[in-house]
Amino acid sequence: MIYRNGLLSFGEDHLFPLQALAAQKSDPFYIYDLSGMRQRARALKATLPGLEIHYAMKANGANRILRTFRSEGTGIDTVSGGEIRHALAVGFPPGEIIFSGVGKTRTELELAIGLGIKQINVESPQELQRIIALARALGKKPRCAFRVNPDVDAKTHPYITTGFRENKFGMGDHFLPELRLILASAGDAVELVGLTLHIGSQLQDLAPLEDAIRKTLPIFYSLQEEGHPMRTFDVGGGLGIRYQEEHTLPPRDLALIEEYGALLRRALKGFAGQVLCEPGRILVGSCGTLVGEVQYLKETPDRNFVILNTGMHHLLRPALYQAHHRILPLVLHPDRQIKRYDVVGPICESSDVLGKERELQEIFQGEFLAIADAGAYGYSMATLYNEHPLPKEFFWEEQVLSDENGADLSALLDSARKLRDFDLSP
Ligand code: LLP
């Protein structure tokens, strides 16, 4: 998303001015760039021969996005029975579904075991026991991977760090003796096929991930020597994006993916098994934007509030993690003064803030603001709190604008041609 001719223009390989769409849709909406997502998936796949991507669908489960990744040949990482059923419904075969999460219920495990999914990432000894009991009852032999807690500091927001010994996720090596005993008594009820780790999300510094992989590989080899059919090493997700920075073309994400690939090549040199990863944010985060309309301006002695028709119910990240998302006017007016605003939503909570103390060009009722980099953990964490409807979702690919059902809405962009002579060519 970059400014062209003073218009905030969405997309990467092809651009269109968001104002053209916003002017006709007064309700808040998300828009996603499917070509950008494809490009990221391809770039990631190219970093390591044989790397298997399992898209973490919790980042964004829009059907069109899931189908896009499916058509790129990725598998899928799920964390609930709901996500498993959703993945099946859009066409992911069971053999390409991974099931992660610390709290898998009996019903969810029955579903996964019954389907014979690719791998269940096991997070505790009790979970392993439950899987064994269910496998026997169902007469199935599920493939399991142990989620290791490598005890590294991922240096990310405390709410999204997961690989530290204080976190609820994964299993530190003190669990190994107990896990070995359980496996020994399980006979051939389950197959231990690999290890998995995920140390946290929005990693800026990748060094802790490299550490984690190096700490975990010896466990892989020792379990292999003990006779388990170990073949998969799942490095999780976590690769961060640059929320603070303006977008560039080519996108900076591609450089981050390259850096990540170099890390994997280094840390897994000589590893002969299958390398899996579970990225979410890096594939979709910067390819999505939320657009809201200014309902009211409200000046108090302390603050200038911009009150939008979108807020924490559509994008929770700023309220929950004090996450920064750039907030951008759809049309630049260089003649306007710069003012300091708190950009807030309509929800009855003081935490309903999308951006605090933002320097923006003066803005007026009825104009629109874009909240950048909202493709990951935006819509998927949206709620019906206060009973506002969920935002609409639009998709942009190969110069076609469409809705969630694939209906072509490109005609809406005809008005774009009248906007400051905007040129839609790439
Ligand atoms: N694998 C596992 C086991 C995970 O728990 C997660 C994310 C991923 C993969 C994907 O991580 P990613 O590549 O997207 O960083 N709501 C938070 C992020 C929570 C991440 C939860 N787990 C946010 O908005 O920043």
Boltz pocket constraint, residues with backbone or C-beta under 6 A from the ligand:
constraints:
  - pocket:
      binder: B
      contacts: [[A, 56], [A, 59], [A, 77], [A, 100], [A, 101], [A, 160], [A, 198], [A, 200], [A, 201], [A, 202], [A, 203], [A, 236], [A, 237], [A, 238], [A, 239], [A, 278], [A, 279], [A, 280], [A, 281], [A, 282], [A, 317], [A, 376], [A, 377]]
      max_distance: 6.0
